[in-house]
Amino acid sequence: MENMSIRRALESDISDIVEIENCSFEVPWPDFLFKAHLSNPGFLVYEEDKVLGYAIVASSEDKRTAHLQSIAVHRDHRRQGIASKLLEWCIDLVRLYGFNRMTLEVREKNVSAQLFYSNNGFVVEGKVDGYYLDDNAIVMGKDI
């Protein structure tokens, strides 16, 4: 991890991000959605000679709550603390912008992701039936 950096995503990162997305989610985002987020200062990548993970955090309508839209780490590099580092950077970034809360949705079936978020201080705040094409969403939040 000595050559590690977390930085804003660049267009040249999109192919690595799509590869991570495809190996992480049953219904992956297409590349054009990532390209649409390139102007977002909350689109971050974790890099060690190549992109190993990414996160996207954005503003919600109330301008006080940040919304974690997506976070993923390449399957060959999971359980090494990369997602935790990305989440920590997202929280630090949105605090700088004056946000005091972060929310997210996670698949009801994805118990390991729910545990990850719980271990990082998020609590279950609700459920949205049919949020995903094939699953419900658990809504989680955290004061930051």
C-alpha positions as CSV (number, residue, x, y, z in Angstrom):
1,M,0.0,0.0,0.0
2,E,3.0,2.3,-0.2
3,N,2.0,3.6,-3.7
4,M,-1.6,4.1,-2.7
5,S,-3.5,7.3,-3.5
6,I,-7.1,8.5,-3.4
7,R,-7.9,11.1,-5.9
8,R,-10.7,12.4,-8.2
9,A,-11.7,10.1,-11.0
10,L,-10.5,10.9,-14.5
11,E,-11.9,9.9,-17.9
12,S,-8.9,7.6,-18.3
13,D,-10.1,5.6,-15.2
14,I,-13.5,4.7,-16.7
15,S,-12.4,1.3,-18.1
16,D,-11.0,0.2,-14.8
17,I,-14.0,1.5,-12.9
18,V,-16.4,-0.4,-15.3
19,E,-14.4,-3.5,-14.8
20,I,-14.8,-3.1,-11.0
21,E,-18.5,-2.4,-11.4
22,N,-19.0,-5.4,-13.6
23,C,-17.4,-7.8,-11.1
24,S,-19.2,-6.2,-8.1
25,F,-22.8,-5.8,-9.0
26,E,-25.5,-8.0,-10.6
27,V,-26.9,-5.0,-12.4
28,P,-23.8,-2.8,-13.2
29,W,-23.9,0.8,-14.2
30,P,-22.9,1.4,-17.8
31,D,-19.8,3.5,-18.6
32,F,-21.9,6.6,-19.7
33,L,-23.2,7.0,-16.1
34,F,-19.6,7.1,-14.8
35,K,-18.7,9.6,-17.4
36,A,-21.6,11.8,-16.4
37,H,-20.2,11.9,-12.9
38,L,-16.6,13.0,-13.9
39,S,-17.4,16.7,-13.0
40,N,-18.5,15.6,-9.5
41,P,-15.8,16.3,-6.9
42,G,-17.1,13.4,-4.9
43,F,-16.2,10.8,-7.6
44,L,-13.1,9.3,-6.1
45,V,-10.8,6.4,-7.0
46,Y,-8.4,4.3,-4.9
47,E,-5.2,3.6,-6.8
48,E,-2.2,1.4,-6.3
49,D,-0.5,1.5,-9.7
50,K,-4.0,0.9,-11.1
51,V,-7.5,1.7,-10.0
52,L,-8.7,-0.9,-7.4
53,G,-11.8,0.8,-6.1
54,Y,-14.1,3.8,-6.5
55,A,-16.7,5.8,-4.7
56,I,-19.3,8.3,-5.7
57,V,-20.9,10.7,-3.2
58,A,-23.2,13.5,-4.1
59,S,-25.4,16.2,-2.6
60,S,-29.0,15.4,-1.8
61,E,-31.8,17.9,-2.3
62,D,-31.6,19.4,1.2
63,K,-27.9,20.4,0.7
64,R,-27.1,19.2,4.2
65,T,-27.2,15.4,3.5
66,A,-24.6,13.7,1.3
67,H,-25.7,10.6,-0.5
68,L,-23.3,7.7,-1.1
69,Q,-24.3,6.6,-4.6
70,S,-21.9,3.8,-5.1
71,I,-18.7,2.3,-3.7
72,A,-16.9,-0.8,-4.9
73,V,-13.5,-2.5,-4.8
74,H,-12.2,-5.0,-7.4
75,R,-12.9,-8.6,-6.2
76,D,-9.2,-9.4,-6.1
77,H,-8.5,-6.6,-3.6
78,R,-11.4,-6.9,-1.2
79,R,-11.0,-7.2,2.6
80,Q,-7.9,-5.1,2.6
81,G,-9.5,-1.9,4.0
82,I,-9.8,-0.2,0.6
83,A,-13.6,0.4,0.9
84,S,-13.1,1.7,4.5
85,K,-10.5,4.2,3.3
86,L,-12.7,5.3,0.4
87,L,-15.7,5.8,2.7
88,E,-13.6,7.7,5.2
89,W,-12.4,10.1,2.4
90,C,-16.0,10.5,1.2
91,I,-17.1,11.5,4.7
92,D,-14.1,13.9,5.1
93,L,-14.8,15.5,1.7
94,V,-18.5,16.1,2.3
95,R,-17.7,17.6,5.8
96,L,-15.5,20.1,4.0
97,Y,-18.5,21.1,1.9
98,G,-20.6,21.6,5.0
99,F,-22.6,18.4,5.0
100,N,-23.5,16.9,8.4
101,R,-25.2,13.7,7.4
102,M,-24.7,10.8,4.9
103,T,-27.3,8.4,3.6
104,L,-27.2,5.4,1.2
105,E,-29.2,2.5,-0.1
106,V,-28.0,-1.1,-0.1
107,R,-29.6,-4.2,-1.4
108,E,-31.7,-6.1,1.2
109,K,-29.9,-9.3,0.0
110,N,-26.5,-7.8,0.5
111,V,-26.0,-8.6,4.2
112,S,-22.2,-8.3,4.0
113,A,-22.5,-4.7,2.7
114,Q,-25.0,-3.9,5.4
115,L,-22.6,-5.2,8.0
116,F,-19.8,-3.1,6.4
117,Y,-21.9,0.1,6.7
118,S,-23.0,-0.8,10.3
119,N,-19.4,-1.3,11.3
120,N,-18.7,2.2,9.9
121,G,-21.4,3.8,12.0
122,F,-24.4,3.7,9.7
123,V,-27.8,2.7,11.1
124,V,-30.9,1.3,9.3
125,E,-33.4,4.0,8.7
126,G,-35.9,2.3,6.5
127,K,-36.7,0.1,3.6
128,V,-37.8,0.8,0.0
129,D,-39.7,-2.0,-1.6
130,G,-38.8,-2.6,-5.3
131,Y,-36.0,0.0,-5.3
132,Y,-33.8,-2.3,-7.4
133,L,-35.2,-4.3,-10.3
134,D,-34.6,-7.5,-8.4
135,D,-34.5,-6.4,-4.7
136,N,-35.6,-4.0,-2.0
137,A,-33.3,-1.4,-0.6
138,I,-32.3,-0.9,3.0
139,V,-31.8,2.8,3.7
140,M,-29.0,3.6,6.1
141,G,-27.7,6.9,7.5
142,K,-25.1,8.4,9.7
143,D,-24.5,11.8,11.2
144,I,-21.0,12.9,10.3
